[in-house]
């Protein structure tokens, strides 16, 4: 989009202005007299809306007839989009939970979900309705801390996975579920802040969003491997364990948030990843158990590759 420079006042004392597109002003709910942030980045002048996106402050939805999965996804979408007040209406106080094949209390599901939404609380409960509201705004200033937290939580999940591959442990299995819940909570919070305010450096917004989505998906995959695929009485092939350990070391070295990567780092990463791909490509599964875990390793490899590219490109931007 090109805009013309407008001169106001006498030539020797003139001010120069650039008009703002109406669509952009409406999107960020800006009007005459509002303040914006202006940054100078090389040839670029970046104008940022301090208010953030004009996300609906309050939404009312009738969830009558919803199942557990529909309600959970709806609440996820509303929270991450940046809505501050969610009013739910319903005719029945129970909903069907497909995981356990029976009816459960709707308000119990709402409370469980709110526990994964930083800054939100159930404010009001009535016979056929409830209200979820954001009670903290200061917490949104903690984005970078929360973003870094996703790295350390996922790192702990990765370490836990390697430990469980070596030796099945019910305590570590329980920890895995807790870590996955924490990762979900912090990634959702970061996505919410990005949607409401955008990332402070607009050039990195895509990479931040991509990293958050992939970190959350990989966390779900590791949780699935540990809780559903590992069998207490079956041993995992040592070569598969070794591959997972190597990927863990790769993650430790190349996936630090806000790290400034150099060209040498990029080349070193791809050399190590190629070695690991060759390592599991030569592995022949002798049974269905190893074959399933090998498939999981391949998915981990693909997703870590995408994450690394986003991390390194994030670090290359000056």
C-alpha positions as CSV (number, residue, x, y, z in Angstrom):
1,X,0.0,0.0,0.0
2,X,1.4,3.4,-1.0
3,X,0.4,6.7,0.7
4,X,1.3,10.2,-0.2
5,X,3.1,12.6,2.1
6,X,0.9,15.6,3.0
7,X,2.5,19.0,3.9
8,X,0.7,21.2,6.5
9,X,1.7,24.8,7.2
10,X,4.3,27.2,5.7
11,X,7.0,25.6,3.6
12,X,9.9,26.6,5.9
13,X,8.0,25.4,9.0
14,X,5.8,22.7,7.6
15,X,4.8,19.4,9.2
16,X,4.4,16.3,7.0
17,X,1.7,13.8,7.5
18,X,0.8,10.4,6.1
19,X,-2.9,9.4,6.3
20,X,-4.0,6.2,8.0
21,X,-6.3,3.8,6.1
22,X,-9.8,3.8,7.6
23,X,-10.0,0.0,7.6
24,X,-6.8,-0.1,9.8
25,X,-8.2,2.5,12.2
26,X,-11.5,0.5,12.6
27,X,-9.6,-2.8,13.1
28,X,-7.7,-1.3,16.0
29,X,-10.6,0.8,17.3
30,X,-8.6,4.1,16.9
31,X,-10.1,7.6,16.6
32,X,-8.9,11.2,16.6
33,X,-6.8,12.0,19.7
34,X,-5.7,8.4,20.4
35,X,-2.0,7.7,20.8
36,X,0.0,5.2,18.6
37,X,3.5,3.9,19.0
38,X,6.1,4.9,16.3
39,X,9.3,3.0,15.8
40,X,12.1,3.6,13.3
41,X,13.6,0.4,11.9
42,X,16.1,1.2,9.2
43,X,14.1,2.3,6.1
44,X,10.8,1.5,7.9
45,X,8.7,3.6,10.1
46,X,6.4,1.3,12.1
47,X,3.1,2.7,13.5
48,X,1.7,0.4,16.2
49,X,-1.7,0.6,17.8
50,X,-1.4,0.7,21.5
51,X,-4.9,-0.5,22.0
52,X,-4.5,-3.7,20.0
53,X,-7.1,-5.3,17.8
54,X,-10.8,-4.3,18.1
55,X,-11.7,-7.7,19.5
56,X,-15.3,-8.0,20.7
57,X,-15.1,-7.3,24.5
58,X,-18.1,-9.5,25.3
59,X,-19.7,-12.5,23.6
60,X,-22.9,-14.4,24.4
61,X,-23.4,-17.9,23.1
62,X,-26.1,-20.5,23.6
63,X,-24.2,-23.9,24.0
64,X,-27.4,-26.0,24.3
65,X,-26.7,-29.4,22.6
66,X,-22.9,-29.0,22.6
67,X,-20.8,-32.0,23.4
68,X,-17.6,-31.8,25.5
69,X,-15.2,-31.4,22.6
70,X,-17.3,-28.7,20.9
71,X,-17.5,-26.7,24.1
72,X,-13.8,-27.0,24.9
73,X,-12.8,-25.9,21.4
74,X,-15.3,-23.0,21.4
75,X,-13.9,-21.7,24.7
76,X,-10.3,-22.1,23.4
77,X,-11.2,-20.0,20.3
78,X,-12.9,-17.3,22.3
79,X,-10.1,-17.0,24.8
80,X,-7.2,-17.0,22.3
81,X,-9.1,-14.5,20.1
82,X,-9.0,-12.0,23.0
83,X,-12.6,-11.9,24.2
84,X,-12.7,-10.5,27.8
85,X,-16.3,-11.6,28.8
86,X,-17.9,-14.8,27.7
87,X,-21.6,-15.4,28.6
88,X,-22.8,-19.0,28.1
89,X,-26.5,-19.9,28.0
90,X,-27.7,-23.5,28.2
91,X,-31.0,-25.4,28.8
92,X,-29.4,-28.5,30.3
93,X,-26.8,-28.5,33.0
94,X,-25.0,-31.5,31.6
95,X,-23.2,-32.3,28.3
96,X,-22.1,-35.5,26.7
97,X,-18.4,-36.4,27.1
98,X,-17.4,-38.7,24.2
99,X,-14.2,-39.7,26.0
100,X,-16.0,-41.5,28.8
101,X,-19.4,-42.0,26.9
102,X,-21.6,-40.4,29.5
103,X,-23.1,-37.0,30.6
104,X,-21.0,-34.7,32.8
105,X,-21.7,-31.4,34.5
106,X,-21.4,-28.5,32.1
107,X,-20.1,-26.1,34.8
108,X,-17.4,-28.6,35.8
109,X,-16.1,-28.6,32.2
110,X,-16.2,-24.7,32.2
111,X,-14.3,-24.6,35.5
112,X,-11.7,-27.1,34.1
113,X,-11.2,-25.0,31.0
114,X,-10.9,-21.7,32.9
115,X,-8.0,-23.2,34.9
116,X,-6.1,-23.3,31.6
117,X,-6.9,-19.7,30.7
118,X,-4.5,-17.3,32.5
119,X,-6.2,-14.2,33.8
120,X,-9.8,-15.5,33.4
121,X,-12.2,-16.5,36.2
122,X,-15.8,-17.8,36.4
123,X,-17.5,-14.6,37.7
124,X,-21.2,-15.6,37.8
125,X,-23.2,-18.8,37.8
126,X,-27.0,-19.0,37.4
127,X,-29.4,-21.8,36.7
128,X,-29.1,-21.6,32.9
129,X,-26.1,-19.4,32.4
130,X,-22.6,-18.5,33.5
131,X,-20.2,-15.7,32.9
132,X,-16.4,-16.0,32.4
133,X,-14.5,-12.7,32.7
134,X,-10.9,-11.5,32.4
135,X,-9.8,-10.1,35.8
136,X,-6.2,-9.3,35.1
137,X,-4.8,-7.1,32.4
138,X,-1.3,-6.5,33.9
139,X,-0.6,-10.2,33.2
140,X,-0.6,-9.4,29.5
141,X,2.6,-7.5,29.9
142,X,4.3,-10.8,30.8
143,X,4.3,-12.1,27.3
144,X,8.1,-12.7,26.9
145,X,8.3,-14.5,30.2
146,X,5.3,-16.7,29.2
147,X,6.9,-17.3,25.8
148,X,10.2,-18.4,27.3
149,X,8.2,-20.6,29.7
150,X,6.8,-22.6,26.8
151,X,10.4,-23.6,25.9
152,X,11.3,-24.8,29.4
153,X,8.0,-26.7,29.9
154,X,8.5,-28.4,26.5
155,X,12.1,-29.2,27.4
156,X,11.0,-30.9,30.6
157,X,8.4,-32.9,28.6
158,X,11.1,-34.0,26.2
159,X,13.4,-35.0,29.1
160,X,10.5,-36.9,30.7
161,X,9.8,-38.7,27.5
162,X,13.4,-39.9,27.1
163,X,13.3,-41.1,30.8
164,X,10.0,-43.0,30.2
165,X,11.4,-44.6,27.0
166,X,14.3,-46.0,29.1
167,X,12.2,-47.0,32.1
168,X,8.4,-47.0,32.5
169,X,7.5,-45.0,35.7
170,X,3.9,-44.1,36.7
171,X,5.0,-41.0,38.6
172,X,6.7,-39.6,35.5
173,X,3.6,-40.5,33.6
174,X,1.5,-38.4,35.9
175,X,4.0,-35.5,35.6
176,X,3.6,-35.7,31.8
177,X,-0.1,-34.9,32.0
178,X,0.6,-31.9,34.3
179,X,3.3,-30.6,32.0
180,X,1.1,-30.9,29.0
181,X,-1.6,-28.9,30.8
182,X,0.9,-26.2,31.7
183,X,2.2,-26.0,28.1
184,X,-1.4,-25.7,26.8
185,X,-2.0,-22.9,29.3
186,X,1.1,-20.8,28.4
187,X,0.8,-21.2,24.7
188,X,-2.9,-20.2,24.7
189,X,-2.0,-17.1,26.8
190,X,0.7,-16.1,24.3
191,X,-1.6,-16.6,21.3
192,X,-4.2,-14.5,23.1
193,X,-1.8,-11.6,23.7
194,X,-0.6,-11.7,20.1
195,X,-4.2,-11.6,18.8
196,X,-5.1,-8.7,21.1
197,X,-1.9,-6.6,20.8
198,X,0.3,-8.2,18.2
199,X,4.0,-9.0,18.9
200,X,6.2,-5.9,19.7
201,X,8.3,-6.5,16.6
202,X,5.7,-7.0,13.8
203,X,8.3,-8.7,11.6
204,X,8.5,-11.6,14.0
205,X,4.8,-12.0,14.6
206,X,4.5,-14.9,12.0
207,X,7.4,-16.8,13.6
208,X,6.1,-16.4,17.1
209,X,2.6,-17.6,16.1
210,X,4.2,-20.5,14.2
211,X,6.4,-21.5,17.1
212,X,3.6,-21.4,19.6
213,X,1.4,-23.7,17.5
214,X,4.1,-26.2,16.7
215,X,5.3,-26.3,20.4
216,X,1.8,-27.0,21.6
217,X,1.3,-29.7,18.9
218,X,4.6,-31.4,19.7
219,X,3.8,-31.3,23.4
220,X,0.5,-33.2,22.6
221,X,2.5,-35.7,20.6
222,X,5.0,-36.4,23.4
223,X,2.2,-36.7,25.9
224,X,0.4,-39.2,23.5
225,X,3.6,-41.3,23.1
226,X,4.0,-41.5,26.9
227,X,0.5,-42.0,28.0
228,X,-1.0,-44.1,25.2
229,X,1.8,-45.8,23.2
230,X,4.3,-46.9,25.9
231,X,3.6,-50.3,27.5
232,X,4.8,-51.1,31.0
233,X,6.0,-54.6,30.1
234,X,7.6,-53.9,26.7
235,X,11.1,-52.5,26.2
236,X,11.8,-49.8,23.7
237,X,14.5,-50.6,21.2
238,X,17.8,-48.9,22.4
239,X,18.3,-47.3,19.0
240,X,15.0,-45.5,19.2
241,X,15.9,-44.3,22.7
242,X,19.2,-43.1,21.3
243,X,17.4,-41.1,18.6
244,X,15.1,-39.5,21.1
245,X,18.1,-38.6,23.3
246,X,19.9,-37.0,20.3
247,X,16.8,-35.0,19.4
248,X,16.6,-33.8,23.0
249,X,20.1,-32.5,22.8
250,X,19.3,-30.8,19.5
251,X,16.3,-29.1,21.1
252,X,18.4,-27.9,24.0
253,X,21.0,-26.3,21.7
254,X,18.9,-24.8,18.9
255,X,15.5,-23.9,20.3
256,X,16.1,-21.2,22.9
257,X,13.6,-18.4,22.6
258,X,15.0,-14.9,21.6
259,X,18.4,-16.5,20.9
260,X,20.5,-14.8,18.1
261,X,21.6,-17.5,15.7
262,X,24.5,-17.2,13.4
263,X,25.1,-18.8,10.0
264,X,27.4,-21.4,11.6
265,X,24.6,-22.4,13.9
266,X,22.3,-22.9,11.0
267,X,24.8,-25.2,9.2
268,X,25.6,-27.1,12.4
269,X,21.9,-27.7,13.0
270,X,21.2,-29.1,9.5
271,X,24.3,-31.4,9.7
272,X,23.2,-32.9,13.0
273,X,19.6,-33.3,11.8
274,X,20.7,-35.1,8.7
275,X,22.8,-37.5,10.8
276,X,19.7,-38.3,12.9
277,X,17.5,-38.8,9.8
278,X,20.0,-41.3,8.5
279,X,20.1,-43.0,11.9
280,X,16.4,-43.8,12.1
281,X,16.1,-44.4,8.4
282,X,18.4,-47.4,8.8
283,X,16.4,-48.8,11.7
284,X,14.2,-51.8,10.9
285,X,11.2,-52.3,13.2
286,X,11.0,-56.0,14.3
287,X,7.5,-55.7,15.8
288,X,4.4,-53.5,15.7
289,X,5.4,-51.8,19.0
290,X,8.7,-50.5,17.5
291,X,7.0,-49.7,14.2
292,X,4.5,-47.4,16.0
293,X,7.2,-45.6,17.9
294,X,9.3,-45.2,14.8
295,X,6.4,-43.5,13.1
296,X,6.2,-41.1,16.1
297,X,9.9,-40.4,15.8
298,X,9.4,-39.5,12.1
299,X,6.7,-37.0,13.0
300,X,8.8,-35.5,15.8
301,X,11.6,-35.1,13.3
302,X,9.4,-33.2,10.8
303,X,7.9,-30.9,13.4
304,X,11.2,-30.2,15.1
305,X,12.5,-29.2,11.7
306,X,9.8,-26.7,11.1
307,X,10.3,-25.3,14.6
308,X,14.0,-25.0,14.2
309,X,13.6,-23.0,10.9
310,X,11.2,-20.6,12.7
311,X,13.5,-20.2,15.6
312,X,16.6,-19.6,13.5
313,X,14.8,-17.2,11.1
314,X,13.4,-15.4,14.2
315,X,17.0,-15.0,15.4
316,X,18.3,-13.8,12.0
317,X,15.9,-10.8,11.9
318,X,17.8,-7.6,13.0
